[in-house]
Amino acid sequence: MSIQSAFNLAPLPSACSRCAIRSQSLCGALTDVALSALNGISRHRHFAPGQIVVTEGEPAIFANVVSGILVEKKGLADGREQIVAMLFPADFIGDAQRDSSDTTVQAVTAVTMCAFDRQGFEHLLVHHPVLAHCVLDHAMARLENAREWMLLLGQKSAEERVATFLLRLALRQADAGCRHVAPDMLEPGLELEIPISRAQMAAYLGLTIETVSRRMTALRDAGLVAFRDARSIRLVNLEALRKAAGDQDRN
């Protein structure tokens, strides 16, 4: 569909009205006209676990995550990789200021994305200021998250990092249910699926695999969490887990 014809679409596309993440994604603040225009340059793409979505240095992409979980990685010259972010349903991938991707994005579960044609997306940014504002909000949120993660990696102990990771993961998985969940809304007994391996956790938290395993075991032995298997845990004592994360004074 051409850009011009996309602008002439007024009714809300049925695919958008049925979209589970519409209210939380980049599309949430758009008018029906703007959403119709965006729908006209979009298509669903599907990725299997482990599949690379885009490689660092390749042309940048624009997409909303519809379902599944991904990781963003940065590579070093010696071949080492650092996971710098995890992406969940309703997250947006893309940077309007960059021609090429500054990270490698990889699916860790089965993933569906609503991908947008780059030229068409840039055209819509000019003609629909509300879309440009949403992209800016996304960039500011990523910056805030990066600052918080710098604090975690630079100042928190190994136990605090692991506990913080579990709490953040719980919040993001709860948010993926299409409702915003505040930290104090989490409830004891919450079942949590860890979508990445211990090695990936270690890379994400700046720790060794052995340290991650020891800290997870320590949290279990202290009665803060319970393991069902290597990837499935239950948050038993949220107050103590927040204290272990160094967040006891936060809501």
Sequence and secondary structure as in RCSB ss.txt:
>XXXX:A:sequence
MSIQSAFNLAPLPSACSRCAIRSQSLCGALTDVALSALNGISRHRHFAPGQIVVTEGEPAIFANVVSGILVEKKG
LADGREQIVAMLFPADFIGDAQRDSSDTTVQAVTAVTMCAFDRQGFEHLLVHHPVLAHCVLDHAMARLENAREWM
LLLGQKSAEERVATFLLRLALRQADAGCRHVAPDMLEPGLELEIPISRAQMAAYLGLTIETVSRRMTALRDAGLV
AFRDARSIRLVNLEALRKAAGDQDRN
>XXXX:A:secstr
  HHHHHT  S  HHHHT TTTTTSGGGG  HHHHHHHHTTEEEEEE TT EEE TTSB  EEEEEES EEEEEE
 TTS EEEEEEE TT EE  TT SB SSEEEESS EEEEEE HHHHHHHHHH HHHHHHHHHHHHHHHHHHHHHH
HHHHH  HHHHHHHHHHHHHHHHHHTTTS   GGG  TTEEEE  S HHHHHHHHT  HHHHHHHHHHHHHTTSE
EESSSSEEEE  HHHHHHHTT TT  
